[in-house]
């Protein structure tokens, strides 16, 4: 049922998006470690998805602030050699 006094145009609703963060070093050690862990896992997942979706050779190496190595390679036999 339409009412004659109502405007016909309805403004579109704004959706909540992710907030922007300032890209700078996190000073709090605990927060920095938690952020590193979460982002590392996300980065490894993205590397895997890229290799599967695009049939790409992907290699990823990440070192933590403590010197710990994290790596991903979708084909470990040709880890650093270019495709022929």
N, C-alpha and C positions, 0 to 999 in steps of 0.2 A: 504494500500500500504506500503510495507516494503522497507526501504532504506538499502543497503548493508553496509554502514559505521556506522550504528547505532548498539549499543550493544543490544543484545537480553534480557539481564536481566535488569529489572527496579527495582530500590530500592523502597521498600514499604514506603508509606508516613507515617510520624509520626502524630499521632492524639494528639491534645491538651487535656491534662487531667487537673484535679484539682491540684492546687498548694499545696504543703505541707506547713503546718503552724507549728510553734514551739508551743508546748503545755506548756504554762506558763500563769500565771495570767495576765489578761488585766488590765493595770494600769488606763486607762481612764475610768471613771465611766460611762459615756454615752455609749461608745463602749461596755463596759462589760455588761450593761443592755440590749442593743440591741442583743448582741450575746447570752445572756442567754435566751431571749425570743424566738429567732429563733431556737436555739438548743433544748429548752424545747418542743416547738411544734413538732419538728422533732422526738424527743424521744417519745413523746406521740403517734405520728402516727406510729412509729415503733412497739411500744408495742401493739397497736391495730392490726396491720398487722400480728404480730407474733401470737396473739390469734386467729385470723380468719384463717390464712393459715395452722397453725399447730394444731388447736383445743387445744390450751394450756391454762392453767389457768395462767393469767398474772396479777401481781399487781406491781404498780410503785408509789413510793412516792418521791417527790422532794420538797425541801425547798429552797426558794430564799434567797439572802443575807439579805433581810429585814424580814425574818421569815415567809413569806407567803407560804402556803401549796398548792401544786399541786399534784393531784393524778389521777391514772387510775386503774381501776379493771374491768375485763370483766365479773365478776360474783360477785356482791357486797355482796351477802348473805354469801359467804364463803371467805371473804376477806383475812383473815390471817390463816385460818385452812387448813391443807394439805388435798389433795384429799383422799378419802377412797377407 
